[in-house]
Amino acid sequence: MLVNLISRIGYRGIRNIISVGRMTLFFLSGVKNCFVYPFQLPKILDHTWFIGAKSIVVIILTALFTGMVLGLQGYYSLVKVGSEAALGSVVALSLVRELGPVFTAIMITARAGSAMAAEIGVMRISEQVDALVTMDIHPVRFIFSPRIVAAVISFPLLTALFDVIGIFGGYFTGSIMLGVEGGIYMDHVISSVEIFDINGGFIKAIVFSLVVTATCCYRGFYTHLQGHEAIGARGVSMSTTNAVVQSCVLILISDFIITYFLV
């Protein structure tokens, strides 16, 4: 029994190492093919529309209520020490440095990342990926590379939108509902947020775009390698679930690493 346990642990460890190596090669191949002529501009625009423009509504709603909650919680925390005037700084810095990039990436993962994994997974089980190879079309360049470019364009723009809407959500709660002077709120927002904070948020957004796109596309592309219990539609559903969960975990891990080096 002990031998079987050690064997299973070793097999699972080797399989995970192989998976990491395969994902690394998949990601590097996709990035390299982003710079190979001819550029796939129509596909890039199509994916930018899907990842970016079609996520605007959910980003606005999430940002608005996130800012409102921050304004509400921040006010009742600051009023205890007589510092409610600093509410604008608390809301703005929380959004720009952390919550904006992280929440934006998670919401895009839930909306667009899951769709990417499912779409590519269906292409794999229906042998469309094999058909691309047969027609001498590089499947990674055709499927993955345009999505990388689209995500790198979309994530920072949606993060900026999240930050702005979230700040106004905090303004609505703090100034309109709770009576903090609006001019003081906005003055603290302007004076507290520096270019370093904004750049840090954009760096996180770009890293998250690579993490989410690579994870979701990889899981869909290699749906067929999940095991005998994951065949057909069940395999696609497992790929989509794994893609979303792993993307969210990797977002939080990479957020900590980037924050550690930026602080």
MIDO-108983 format. One record per residue: chain; x, y, z of N, C-alpha, C, CB in turn; residue number from 1; residue in three letters. Coordinates in steps of 0.02 Angstrom, whole numbers. Last residue first. Glycine has a CB too. Example, Ala and Ser with C-alpha at 12.3 -4.5 7.8 and 13.67 -1.06 7.14 Angstrom:
- A; 642; -112; 354; 684; -53; 357; 645; 2; 394; 704; -30; 286; 2; SER;
- A; 660; -284; 390; 615; -225; 390; 660; -165; 390; 565; -224; 452; 1; ALA;
***
This chain:
- A; 332; 2376; -204; 327; 2414; -141; 395; 2442; -122; 299; 2369; -85; 263; VAL;
- A; 363; 2295; -311; 347; 2366; -324; 346; 2408; -260; 280; 2372; -357; 262; LEU;
- A; 385; 2168; -265; 441; 2202; -297; 427; 2276; -309; 456; 2169; -364; 261; PHE;
- A; 260; 2138; -208; 321; 2132; -168; 379; 2171; -198; 340; 2058; -160; 260; TYR;
- A; 175; 2151; -317; 171; 2199; -262; 234; 2198; -220; 109; 2184; -219; 259; THR;
- A; 213; 2036; -389; 224; 2103; -417; 223; 2156; -363; 172; 2119; -471; 258; ILE;
- A; 173; 1935; -298; 243; 1940; -320; 258; 2010; -347; 259; 1887; -373; 257; ILE;
- A; 34; 1958; -284; 79; 1963; -226; 151; 1973; -247; 73; 1900; -183; 256; PHE;
- A; -5; 1936; -417; -17; 2001; -385; 28; 2011; -325; -90; 2008; -365; 255; ASP;
- A; 24; 1803; -435; 65; 1852; -471; 55; 1922; -443; 48; 1851; -546; 254; SER;
- A; -76; 1751; -349; -6; 1737; -337; 38; 1789; -371; 13; 1666; -361; 253; ILE;
- A; -194; 1798; -410; -178; 1818; -342; -104; 1806; -325; -222; 1779; -293; 252; LEU;
- A; -183; 1736; -536; -189; 1808; -531; -169; 1832; -461; -262; 1830; -547; 251; ILE;
- A; -184; 1602; -502; -122; 1631; -528; -124; 1707; -527; -109; 1606; -600; 250; LEU;
- A; -318; 1590; -462; -265; 1577; -414; -199; 1609; -438; -255; 1501; -404; 249; VAL;
- A; -382; 1620; -584; -394; 1661; -525; -339; 1652; -473; -463; 1645; -494; 248; CYS;
- A; -333; 1515; -665; -320; 1584; -682; -329; 1629; -622; -366; 1607; -739; 247; SER;
- A; -386; 1402; -601; -314; 1412; -603; -296; 1484; -620; -282; 1364; -652; 246; GLN;
- A; -525; 1424; -624; -497; 1418; -556; -423; 1432; -556; -511; 1348; -528; 245; VAL;
- A; -532; 1429; -766; -555; 1485; -725; -523; 1483; -655; -631; 1485; -719; 244; VAL;
- A; -478; 1303; -803; -450; 1365; -829; -468; 1424; -785; -473; 1377; -900; 243; ALA;
- A; -561; 1210; -741; -491; 1215; -721; -460; 1280; -744; -452; 1156; -750; 242; ASN;
- A; -680; 1237; -815; -677; 1246; -742; -606; 1254; -718; -710; 1186; -707; 241; THR;
- A; -638; 1203; -945; -662; 1270; -930; -659; 1284; -855; -733; 1279; -955; 240; THR;
- A; -604; 1068; -930; -554; 1116; -952; -574; 1187; -934; -543; 1110; -1028; 239; SER;
- A; -729; 1015; -895; -673; 1012; -847; -618; 1061; -865; -645; 941; -844; 238; MET;
- A; -800; 1039; -1014; -822; 1071; -951; -767; 1070; -899; -885; 1034; -924; 237; SER;
- A; -725; 960; -1101; -729; 1033; -1112; -750; 1068; -1048; -777; 1049; -1169; 236; VAL;
- A; -750; 833; -1048; -682; 859; -1050; -681; 934; -1059; -644; 826; -1105; 235; GLY;
- A; -887; 822; -1071; -862; 822; -1002; -791; 850; -999; -864; 751; -972; 234; ARG;
- A; -891; 816; -1209; -918; 875; -1176; -894; 879; -1104; -994; 874; -1178; 233; ALA;
- A; -747; 713; -1228; -804; 748; -1257; -825; 809; -1218; -862; 701; -1263; 232; GLY;
- A; -684; 651; -1076; -692; 643; -1147; -753; 680; -1171; -696; 568; -1166; 231; ILE;
- A; -610; 616; -946; -628; 682; -973; -630; 678; -1049; -578; 736; -950; 230; ALA;
- A; -564; 495; -909; -629; 514; -880; -653; 581; -908; -623; 519; -804; 229; GLU;
- A; -440; 485; -967; -495; 447; -998; -563; 468; -970; -484; 373; -987; 228; HIS;
- A; -362; 651; -972; -373; 583; -946; -434; 550; -978; -382; 584; -871; 227; GLY;
- A; -325; 769; -1029; -345; 770; -959; -359; 701; -930; -406; 812; -951; 226; GLN;
- A; -294; 793; -1161; -243; 762; -1119; -262; 758; -1046; -178; 799; -1127; 225; LEU;
- A; -389; 864; -1229; -387; 793; -1242; -336; 757; -1198; -370; 780; -1314; 224; HIS;
- A; -365; 998; -1201; -422; 964; -1170; -416; 889; -1174; -487; 987; -1203; 223; THR;
- A; -267; 1088; -1240; -247; 1021; -1220; -303; 986; -1181; -184; 1023; -1178; 222; TYR;
- A; -337; 1205; -1266; -297; 1175; -1320; -280; 1103; -1304; -234; 1215; -1332; 221; PHE;
- A; -393; 1241; -1142; -436; 1222; -1198; -398; 1183; -1251; -468; 1282; -1228; 220; GLY;
- A; -277; 1268; -1070; -324; 1218; -1046; -371; 1195; -1101; -364; 1245; -987; 219; ARG;
- A; -222; 1372; -1149; -186; 1308; -1139; -233; 1253; -1117; -129; 1317; -1087; 218; TYR;
- A; -316; 1473; -1135; -304; 1444; -1201; -268; 1377; -1195; -264; 1492; -1245; 217; CYS;
- A; -305; 1497; -995; -369; 1478; -1025; -359; 1444; -1094; -415; 1538; -1032; 216; CYS;
- A; -167; 1531; -979; -198; 1476; -941; -262; 1451; -976; -215; 1499; -870; 215; THR;
- A; -147; 1640; -1067; -107; 1579; -1073; -141; 1520; -1039; -37; 1590; -1044; 214; ALA;
- A; -241; 1733; -1019; -245; 1708; -1088; -207; 1643; -1095; -217; 1760; -1137; 213; THR;
- A; -196; 1754; -886; -264; 1730; -900; -268; 1699; -969; -315; 1787; -893; 212; VAL;
- A; -62; 1798; -903; -78; 1740; -861; -146; 1711; -880; -78; 1760; -787; 211; VAL;
- A; -77; 1912; -983; -37; 1855; -1007; -55; 1792; -968; 38; 1870; -1001; 210; LEU;
- A; -154; 1992; -899; -179; 1975; -965; -142; 1914; -994; -172; 2035; -1012; 209; SER;
- A; -71; 2007; -788; -132; 1968; -781; -160; 1947; -849; -185; 2007; -741; 208; PHE;
- A; 25; 2092; -845; 44; 2025; -822; -17; 1980; -816; 82; 2029; -754; 207; VAL;
- A; -57; 2204; -868; -24; 2171; -925; -3; 2100; -905; 38; 2211; -948; 206; ILE;
- A; -97; 2237; -737; -147; 2221; -788; -116; 2183; -846; -182; 2285; -813; 205; ALA;
- A; 26; 2267; -676; -13; 2210; -654; -64; 2189; -706; -48; 2226; -587; 204; LYS;
- A; 54; 2383; -749; 100; 2326; -752; 63; 2262; -731; 162; 2337; -708; 203; ILE;
- A; -51; 2464; -706; -48; 2443; -776; 0; 2384; -786; -26; 2502; -820; 202; PHE;
- A; -17; 2483; -571; -80; 2451; -589; -80; 2426; -660; -137; 2499; -579; 201; GLY;
- A; 105; 2550; -586; 103; 2485; -553; 39; 2447; -569; 109; 2493; -478; 200; GLY;
- A; 62; 2669; -645; 105; 2623; -683; 105; 2553; -652; 177; 2650; -686; 199; ASN;
- A; -9; 2722; -535; -44; 2706; -598; -3; 2657; -639; -56; 2771; -638; 198; ILE;
- A; 93; 2739; -441; 36; 2696; -426; 0; 2674; -489; -13; 2732; -378; 197; ASP;
- A; 175; 2830; -509; 202; 2765; -490; 145; 2715; -475; 248; 2772; -428; 196; PHE;
- A; 98; 2943; -515; 109; 2906; -577; 137; 2837; -563; 157; 2945; -623; 195; ILE;
- A; -13; 2943; -371; 46; 2965; -408; 55; 2921; -470; 108; 2962; -364; 194; GLU;
- A; -144; 2997; -274; -126; 2951; -327; -68; 2980; -368; -187; 2936; -373; 193; VAL;
- A; -162; 3107; -188; -134; 3045; -162; -111; 2997; -216; -185; 3010; -119; 192; SER;
- A; -220; 3215; -254; -156; 3225; -221; -123; 3159; -199; -165; 3270; -161; 191; SER;
- A; -341; 3164; -305; -290; 3191; -351; -222; 3195; -318; -311; 3261; -375; 190; ILE;
- A; -407; 3125; -186; -396; 3077; -241; -339; 3101; -285; -460; 3068; -283; 189; VAL;
- A; -414; 3244; -117; -373; 3190; -90; -359; 3136; -142; -408; 3159; -29; 188; HIS;
- A; -503; 3311; -202; -436; 3338; -191; -389; 3285; -163; -439; 3398; -144; 187; ASP;
- A; -618; 3236; -191; -582; 3234; -254; -511; 3262; -247; -620; 3273; -307; 186; MET;
- A; -650; 3266; -54; -643; 3197; -78; -600; 3195; -141; -712; 3164; -91; 185; TYR;
- A; -663; 3405; -58; -610; 3375; -17; -597; 3303; -40; -629; 3376; 58; 184; ILE;
- A; -776; 3417; -139; -713; 3446; -160; -654; 3417; -122; -715; 3521; -150; 183; GLY;
- A; -875; 3351; -62; -854; 3325; -126; -787; 3352; -149; -905; 3339; -177; 182; GLY;
- A; -873; 3313; 107; -868; 3367; 58; -839; 3341; -7; -826; 3426; 85; 181; GLU;
- A; -978; 3181; 156; -909; 3206; 150; -907; 3259; 95; -859; 3148; 135; 180; VAL;
- A; -1110; 3128; 166; -1098; 3198; 181; -1026; 3222; 181; -1126; 3212; 244; 179; GLY;
- A; -1160; 3006; 128; -1135; 3013; 196; -1112; 3083; 214; -1079; 2965; 208; 178; LEU;
- A; -1207; 3017; -5; -1246; 2981; 45; -1225; 2997; 117; -1240; 2907; 33; 177; MET;
- A; -1115; 3099; -72; -1186; 3110; -82; -1227; 3077; -26; -1208; 3082; -150; 176; ILE;
- A; -986; 3057; -23; -1006; 3127; -26; -1082; 3136; -29; -975; 3160; -86; 175; SER;
- A; -979; 2915; -15; -950; 2958; 35; -978; 3028; 35; -877; 2961; 25; 174; GLY;
- A; -1052; 2863; -127; -1066; 2841; -59; -1042; 2892; -7; -1034; 2774; -45; 173; THR;
- A; -996; 2937; -234; -1069; 2934; -225; -1086; 2915; -153; -1101; 2884; -274; 172; PHE;
- A; -860; 2910; -220; -885; 2979; -213; -960; 2980; -199; -869; 3020; -277; 171; TYR;
- A; -857; 2775; -248; -840; 2797; -181; -863; 2868; -168; -765; 2793; -170; 170; GLY;
- A; -892; 2786; -383; -935; 2749; -338; -922; 2767; -266; -926; 2675; -348; 169; GLY;
- A; -782; 2855; -430; -845; 2891; -429; -898; 2853; -387; -871; 2902; -500; 168; PHE;
- A; -690; 2752; -417; -679; 2814; -380; -744; 2854; -376; -624; 2857; -413; 167; ILE;
- A; -743; 2658; -507; -740; 2643; -436; -731; 2705; -393; -684; 2594; -422; 166; GLY;
- A; -724; 2722; -629; -792; 2709; -607; -793; 2695; -531; -823; 2650; -646; 165; ILE;
- A; -581; 2722; -629; -620; 2785; -634; -690; 2775; -606; -622; 2810; -706; 164; VAL;
- A; -548; 2585; -622; -524; 2633; -572; -567; 2696; -571; -451; 2651; -587; 163; ASP;
- A; -610; 2532; -737; -630; 2508; -671; -609; 2559; -617; -598; 2439; -656; 162; PHE;
- A; -536; 2597; -837; -608; 2610; -831; -633; 2589; -762; -647; 2572; -885; 161; LEU;
- A; -412; 2538; -814; -419; 2610; -806; -493; 2629; -798; -389; 2647; -867; 160; ALA;
- A; -447; 2405; -845; -424; 2422; -778; -430; 2497; -764; -351; 2400; -767; 159; THR;
- A; -474; 2416; -980; -529; 2400; -934; -510; 2414; -862; -550; 2327; -943; 158; LEU;
- A; -343; 2444; -1024; -397; 2492; -1036; -456; 2479; -989; -420; 2489; -1109; 157; LEU;
- A; -270; 2329; -985; -255; 2395; -956; -310; 2446; -965; -192; 2422; -986; 156; PRO;
- A; -346; 2226; -1062; -341; 2226; -989; -322; 2294; -960; -289; 2175; -967; 155; PHE;
- A; -334; 2249; -1203; -397; 2258; -1168; -389; 2266; -1093; -442; 2200; -1182; 154; SER;
- A; -203; 2224; -1249; -236; 2288; -1264; -294; 2301; -1216; -261; 2290; -1337; 153; ILE;
- A; -183; 2095; -1204; -136; 2147; -1183; -164; 2217; -1197; -68; 2138; -1219; 152; VAL;
- A; -287; 2031; -1274; -290; 2036; -1201; -243; 2091; -1175; -271; 1969; -1169; 151; ALA;
- A; -243; 2040; -1407; -307; 2070; -1387; -311; 2080; -1312; -365; 2027; -1412; 150; ALA;
- A; -124; 1966; -1400; -122; 2037; -1418; -186; 2072; -1395; -112; 2046; -1494; 149; VAL;
- A; -179; 1840; -1366; -129; 1873; -1323; -129; 1947; -1336; -58; 1843; -1335; 148; ILE;
- A; -260; 1812; -1474; -292; 1823; -1409; -242; 1855; -1360; -317; 1757; -1380; 147; ARG;
- A; -170; 1787; -1577; -214; 1846; -1580; -247; 1862; -1513; -267; 1836; -1632; 146; PRO;
- A; -107; 1664; -1523; -71; 1728; -1530; -117; 1789; -1536; -26; 1724; -1591; 145; SER;
- A; -200; 1553; -1525; -177; 1584; -1464; -149; 1654; -1472; -125; 1540; -1433; 144; PHE;
- A; -237; 1511; -1657; -285; 1511; -1602; -264; 1556; -1545; -294; 1440; -1577; 143; ILE;
- A; -130; 1526; -1747; -198; 1541; -1769; -245; 1551; -1710; -223; 1485; -1814; 142; PHE;
- A; -17; 1486; -1674; -19; 1553; -1704; -90; 1573; -1723; 26; 1555; -1767; 141; ARG;
- A; -57; 1356; -1644; -45; 1404; -1589; -47; 1475; -1616; 23; 1390; -1556; 140; VAL;
- A; -67; 1296; -1772; -127; 1303; -1729; -117; 1353; -1673; -146; 1236; -1700; 139; PRO;
- A; -14; 1344; -1926; 11; 1336; -1858; -46; 1347; -1809; 70; 1386; -1844; 138; HIS;
- A; -70; 1250; -2059; -81; 1313; -2023; -59; 1302; -1951; -156; 1336; -2026; 137; ILE;
- A; -75; 1139; -2142; -11; 1173; -2132; -20; 1243; -2103; 27; 1176; -2198; 136; ASP;
- A; -189; 1066; -2139; -186; 1120; -2190; -122; 1162; -2184; -247; 1165; -2184; 135; MET;
- A; -164; 988; -2027; -166; 956; -2093; -160; 1007; -2149; -231; 917; -2100; 134; THR;
- A; -179; 1083; -1928; -112; 1053; -1939; -110; 1021; -2008; -96; 1001; -1884; 133; VAL;
- A; -316; 1105; -1939; -269; 1160; -1951; -199; 1133; -1965; -268; 1207; -1891; 132; LEU;
- A; -363; 979; -1901; -375; 1002; -1970; -328; 1060; -1988; -449; 1023; -1980; 131; ALA;
- A; -333; 978; -1768; -298; 932; -1812; -305; 952; -1885; -324; 860; -1801; 130; ASP;
- A; -427; 1073; -1729; -356; 1088; -1720; -314; 1042; -1764; -335; 1080; -1646; 129; VAL;
- A; -545; 1007; -1754; -530; 1066; -1794; -456; 1085; -1788; -573; 1124; -1773; 128; GLN;
- A; -591; 899; -1680; -534; 888; -1726; -521; 947; -1772; -546; 827; -1767; 127; GLU;
- A; -676; 917; -1578; -706; 909; -1644; -654; 904; -1699; -753; 967; -1658; 126; SER;
- A; -590; 939; -1473; -625; 875; -1474; -661; 863; -1540; -675; 872; -1417; 125; ILE;
- A; -539; 1070; -1510; -495; 1012; -1502; -534; 947; -1508; -460; 1014; -1435; 124; ARG;
- A; -651; 1152; -1514; -610; 1145; -1574; -565; 1083; -1570; -567; 1208; -1586; 123; MET;
- A; -686; 1142; -1380; -731; 1113; -1430; -693; 1104; -1496; -793; 1159; -1441; 122; VAL;
- A; -577; 1212; -1325; -588; 1142; -1308; -633; 1108; -1358; -617; 1137; -1238; 121; GLY;
- A; -599; 1338; -1376; -540; 1302; -1400; -547; 1228; -1383; -475; 1331; -1369; 120; ILE;
- A; -718; 1368; -1304; -716; 1370; -1377; -658; 1329; -1405; -711; 1442; -1402; 119; GLU;
- A; -678; 1355; -1169; -731; 1312; -1196; -728; 1310; -1272; -800; 1337; -1174; 118; ALA;
- A; -579; 1455; -1158; -563; 1385; -1144; -614; 1338; -1175; -559; 1374; -1068; 117; ALA;
- A; -656; 1569; -1193; -598; 1550; -1232; -581; 1476; -1222; -537; 1593; -1215; 116; MET;
- A; -750; 1571; -1089; -773; 1562; -1158; -715; 1540; -1204; -805; 1626; -1185; 115; ALA;
- A; -668; 1596; -980; -705; 1534; -983; -729; 1519; -1054; -765; 1536; -935; 114; SER;
- A; -625; 1726; -1017; -578; 1670; -1010; -612; 1603; -1014; -540; 1676; -946; 113; GLY;
- A; -739; 1808; -1014; -706; 1794; -1078; -659; 1733; -1073; -666; 1854; -1101; 112; ALA;
- A; -792; 1797; -878; -833; 1809; -937; -800; 1785; -1002; -850; 1882; -942; 111; ARG;
- A; -691; 1765; -786; -757; 1734; -780; -798; 1741; -844; -795; 1765; -721; 110; ALA;
- A; -588; 1849; -832; -579; 1776; -831; -647; 1741; -829; -536; 1755; -771; 109; THR;
- A; -644; 1972; -807; -632; 1952; -876; -621; 1877; -882; -571; 1990; -905; 108; ILE;
- A; -645; 1965; -666; -709; 1970; -703; -700; 1952; -776; -738; 2041; -696; 107; MET;
- A; -508; 1958; -639; -552; 1904; -618; -618; 1905; -657; -565; 1907; -543; 106; ILE;
- A; -461; 2080; -691; -436; 2017; -718; -483; 1959; -701; -366; 2002; -693; 105; ALA;
- A; -532; 2171; -609; -541; 2172; -681; -519; 2105; -712; -501; 2229; -712; 104; THR;
- A; -481; 2139; -483; -552; 2127; -497; -566; 2127; -572; -595; 2179; -463; 103; PHE;
- A; -344; 2178; -504; -362; 2110; -485; -435; 2095; -502; -351; 2100; -409; 102; VAL;
- A; -343; 2316; -543; -314; 2264; -586; -339; 2194; -569; -239; 2265; -581; 101; PRO;
- A; -423; 2370; -427; -438; 2381; -498; -409; 2326; -543; -411; 2448; -520; 100; GLY;
- A; -362; 2333; -306; -428; 2306; -324; -444; 2314; -398; -481; 2338; -283; 99; LEU;
- A; -225; 2397; -308; -241; 2327; -299; -307; 2305; -331; -244; 2312; -226; 98; GLU;
- A; -203; 2533; -347; -147; 2488; -332; -167; 2415; -334; -119; 2505; -264; 97; ARG;
- A; -329; 2589; -372; -275; 2595; -422; -220; 2544; -410; -245; 2665; -421; 96; VAL;
- A; -406; 2557; -255; -426; 2537; -322; -368; 2536; -371; -480; 2583; -348; 95; LEU;
- A; -334; 2611; -149; -355; 2541; -147; -372; 2515; -217; -415; 2532; -100; 94; SER;
- A; -322; 2744; -190; -262; 2702; -186; -280; 2628; -184; -221; 2721; -125; 93; LEU;
- A; -459; 2785; -185; -420; 2789; -246; -360; 2743; -244; -397; 2861; -257; 92; ALA;
- A; -500; 2762; -50; -535; 2731; -106; -491; 2728; -168; -600; 2768; -122; 91; VAL;
- A; -406; 2841; 22; -415; 2769; 36; -446; 2734; -24; -458; 2759; 99; 90; VAL;
- A; -426; 2969; -31; -361; 2936; -37; -367; 2861; -28; -312; 2964; 14; 89; SER;
- A; -559; 2995; 6; -540; 2993; -64; -474; 2958; -75; -535; 3063; -92; 88; GLY;
- A; -553; 2999; 146; -588; 2944; 113; -568; 2938; 40; -663; 2954; 118; 87; LEU;
- A; -503; 3096; 227; -455; 3057; 187; -487; 3000; 149; -400; 3030; 232; 86; ALA;
- A; -605; 3142; 303; -586; 3183; 246; -538; 3146; 200; -554; 3248; 269; 85; ALA;
- A; -613; 3059; 413; -657; 3044; 356; -641; 3086; 294; -728; 3055; 376; 84; GLU;
- A; -543; 3052; 531; -505; 3062; 469; -548; 3048; 408; -444; 3018; 468; 83; SER;
- A; -579; 3016; 663; -587; 3085; 641; -551; 3101; 576; -563; 3131; 692; 82; GLY;
- A; -579; 2886; 693; -517; 2923; 711; -520; 2995; 685; -455; 2887; 682; 81; VAL;
- A; -702; 2848; 646; -684; 2830; 715; -623; 2868; 739; -672; 2756; 721; 80; LYS;
- A; -703; 2877; 514; -738; 2923; 558; -723; 2909; 631; -814; 2919; 546; 79; VAL;
- A; -641; 2770; 452; -603; 2832; 462; -637; 2880; 511; -594; 2868; 395; 78; LEU;
- A; -741; 2672; 451; -677; 2657; 483; -639; 2722; 499; -634; 2612; 438; 77; SER;
- A; -843; 2731; 382; -856; 2712; 451; -793; 2690; 488; -907; 2656; 452; 76; TYR;
- A; -775; 2752; 257; -802; 2808; 297; -811; 2788; 370; -869; 2832; 267; 75; TYR;
- A; -745; 2623; 212; -691; 2669; 228; -715; 2727; 271; -660; 2696; 165; 74; GLY;
- A; -871; 2569; 187; -829; 2540; 239; -774; 2588; 261; -797; 2475; 215; 73; GLN;
- A; -913; 2660; 85; -953; 2647; 144; -910; 2621; 202; -1009; 2598; 129; 72; LEU;
- A; -811; 2653; -11; -830; 2717; 18; -868; 2708; 83; -872; 2758; -31; 71; GLY;
- A; -815; 2516; -41; -755; 2546; -13; -770; 2612; 21; -701; 2556; -67; 70; LEU;
- A; -944; 2510; -97; -929; 2473; -35; -867; 2501; -1; -920; 2398; -51; 69; VAL;
- A; -924; 2592; -209; -974; 2610; -159; -962; 2574; -93; -1044; 2594; -186; 68; MET;
- A; -825; 2520; -279; -811; 2587; -253; -860; 2609; -200; -811; 2637; -309; 67; GLY;
- A; -902; 2406; -308; -840; 2400; -269; -822; 2467; -239; -782; 2373; -313; 66; THR;
- A; -1002; 2460; -387; -1020; 2435; -321; -959; 2421; -277; -1061; 2371; -328; 65; PHE;
- A; -923; 2501; -498; -968; 2547; -463; -983; 2522; -393; -1033; 2556; -503; 64; LEU;
- A; -857; 2384; -541; -819; 2441; -515; -863; 2488; -474; -787; 2480; -573; 63; ALA;
- A; -965; 2304; -584; -921; 2281; -530; -883; 2339; -499; -871; 2228; -556; 62; THR;
- A; -1017; 2386; -687; -1058; 2367; -630; -1015; 2345; -570; -1106; 2311; -649; 61; LEU;
- A; -905; 2394; -773; -935; 2455; -745; -976; 2438; -683; -979; 2491; -797; 60; ILE;
- A; -885; 2260; -806; -832; 2297; -772; -861; 2359; -739; -775; 2316; -821; 59; ILE;
- A; -1002; 2229; -874; -988; 2194; -811; -933; 2229; -771; -968; 2121; -824; 58; VAL;
- A; -984; 2317; -985; -1042; 2322; -940; -1028; 2290; -873; -1104; 2290; -972; 57; VAL;
- A; -865; 2276; -1049; -871; 2343; -1019; -927; 2346; -968; -882; 2395; -1074; 56; ILE;
- A; -845; 2163; -1120; -838; 2158; -1047; -851; 2224; -1011; -768; 2133; -1029; 55; SER;
- A; -848; 2191; -1251; -906; 2156; -1225; -901; 2144; -1149; -913; 2089; -1260; 54; LYS;
- A; -722; 2253; -1269; -783; 2292; -1275; -843; 2257; -1243; -797; 2307; -1348; 53; ALA;
- A; -626; 2139; -1235; -628; 2207; -1207; -696; 2240; -1208; -581; 2249; -1244; 52; GLY;
- A; -653; 2015; -1295; -623; 2019; -1228; -635; 2086; -1196; -549; 2004; -1232; 51; ILE;
- A; -715; 2052; -1418; -745; 2002; -1374; -719; 2009; -1302; -732; 1932; -1400; 50; PHE;
- A; -631; 2149; -1472; -702; 2164; -1463; -733; 2116; -1412; -739; 2161; -1530; 49; TRP;
- A; -515; 2073; -1478; -516; 2133; -1436; -588; 2154; -1422; -478; 2191; -1470; 48; THR;
- A; -553; 1979; -1572; -543; 1957; -1503; -540; 2017; -1455; -478; 1917; -1498; 47; HIS;
- A; -560; 2063; -1685; -618; 2024; -1665; -612; 2002; -1591; -626; 1962; -1710; 46; ASP;
- A; -430; 2113; -1693; -486; 2159; -1682; -548; 2122; -1657; -503; 2198; -1746; 45; LEU;
- A; -363; 1993; -1721; -347; 2032; -1661; -404; 2080; -1644; -281; 2071; -1671; 44; ILE;
- A; -418; 1958; -1843; -432; 1915; -1785; -416; 1952; -1720; -390; 1850; -1789; 43; LYS;
- A; -369; 2066; -1924; -441; 2054; -1915; -458; 2011; -1854; -470; 2021; -1978; 42; PRO;
- A; -224; 2049; -1906; -260; 2107; -1880; -335; 2095; -1874; -247; 2166; -1924; 41; LEU;
- A; -109; 1956; -1895; -180; 1936; -1901; -225; 1991; -1873; -193; 1869; -1864; 40; GLN;
- A; 32; 1992; -1996; -4; 1999; -1933; -79; 1987; -1944; 9; 2069; -1903; 39; PHE;
- A; 128; 1876; -2094; 82; 1933; -2089; 44; 1932; -2022; 31; 1932; -2147; 38; PRO;
- A; 258; 1897; -1969; 218; 1926; -2024; 189; 1870; -2067; 261; 1975; -2067; 37; TYR;
- A; 263; 1873; -1798; 275; 1843; -1863; 229; 1873; -1914; 266; 1766; -1859; 36; VAL;
- A; 237; 1909; -1670; 281; 1953; -1708; 298; 1926; -1777; 344; 1967; -1670; 35; PHE;
- A; 165; 1808; -1613; 134; 1874; -1616; 173; 1922; -1661; 129; 1904; -1546; 34; CYS;
- A; 247; 1699; -1605; 207; 1706; -1665; 167; 1771; -1669; 160; 1647; -1670; 33; ASN;
- A; 300; 1717; -1476; 343; 1723; -1535; 303; 1735; -1598; 387; 1661; -1543; 32; LYS;
- A; 187; 1689; -1399; 216; 1756; -1398; 260; 1767; -1459; 257; 1767; -1334; 31; VAL;
- A; 167; 1551; -1428; 116; 1601; -1443; 143; 1672; -1446; 61; 1598; -1392; 30; GLY;
- A; 286; 1496; -1381; 270; 1490; -1452; 217; 1542; -1472; 245; 1419; -1468; 29; SER;
- A; 273; 1524; -1245; 329; 1554; -1283; 315; 1551; -1358; 395; 1519; -1266; 28; LEU;
- A; 158; 1445; -1214; 158; 1518; -1205; 213; 1552; -1247; 167; 1536; -1131; 27; PHE;
- A; 206; 1316; -1243; 146; 1342; -1276; 144; 1418; -1272; 82; 1312; -1243; 26; PHE;
- A; 311; 1306; -1153; 325; 1304; -1225; 266; 1332; -1265; 341; 1233; -1248; 25; LEU;
- A; 235; 1311; -1034; 287; 1361; -1047; 303; 1364; -1122; 351; 1344; -1007; 24; THR;
- A; 155; 1198; -1045; 123; 1264; -1045; 174; 1319; -1059; 89; 1277; -977; 23; MET;
- A; 252; 1098; -1038; 211; 1104; -1099; 179; 1173; -1102; 158; 1050; -1100; 22; ARG;
- A; 301; 1119; -908; 345; 1127; -966; 306; 1136; -1030; 390; 1067; -972; 21; GLY;
- A; 184; 1090; -835; 215; 1156; -830; 261; 1169; -890; 255; 1163; -764; 20; VAL;
- A; 166; 954; -871; 115; 1004; -888; 143; 1075; -885; 55; 998; -840; 19; SER;
- A; 278; 895; -815; 270; 894; -888; 219; 947; -910; 247; 824; -911; 18; ILE;
- A; 246; 918; -681; 307; 948; -709; 302; 950; -786; 370; 908; -687; 17; ILE;
- A; 131; 839; -669; 127; 912; -659; 187; 947; -688; 121; 928; -584; 16; ASN;
- A; 183; 711; -691; 132; 738; -737; 126; 814; -731; 65; 704; -723; 15; ARG;
- A; 267; 699; -581; 296; 699; -648; 247; 729; -698; 316; 628; -670; 14; ILE;
- A; 168; 699; -479; 220; 750; -481; 251; 756; -550; 273; 736; -430; 13; GLY;
- A; 95; 584; -509; 61; 649; -511; 113; 706; -515; 16; 658; -450; 12; ARG;
- A; 195; 487; -490; 163; 495; -555; 130; 563; -563; 111; 440; -567; 11; TYR;
- A; 222; 505; -353; 274; 516; -403; 245; 527; -472; 321; 458; -404; 10; GLY;
- A; 98; 469; -298; 125; 536; -286; 179; 553; -339; 156; 541; -215; 9; ILE;
- A; 89; 336; -341; 39; 385; -363; 65; 456; -355; -26; 376; -325; 8; ARG;
- A; 201; 281; -274; 196; 279; -347; 147; 330; -374; 176; 209; -370; 7; SER;
- A; 165; 298; -142; 225; 333; -168; 223; 336; -244; 289; 298; -143; 6; ILE;
- A; 53; 211; -142; 46; 282; -126; 104; 322; -153; 41; 292; -50; 5; LEU;
- A; 114; 88; -172; 64; 117; -218; 54; 191; -206; -3; 80; -211; 4; ASN;
- A; 193; 73; -58; 225; 78; -124; 177; 108; -174; 248; 8; -149; 3; VAL;
- A; 97; 62; 39; 142; 119; 41; 176; 129; -26; 196; 109; 96; 2; LEU;
- A; 42; -61; 0; 0; 0; 0; 43; 63; 0; -47; 1; 61; 1; MET;
***
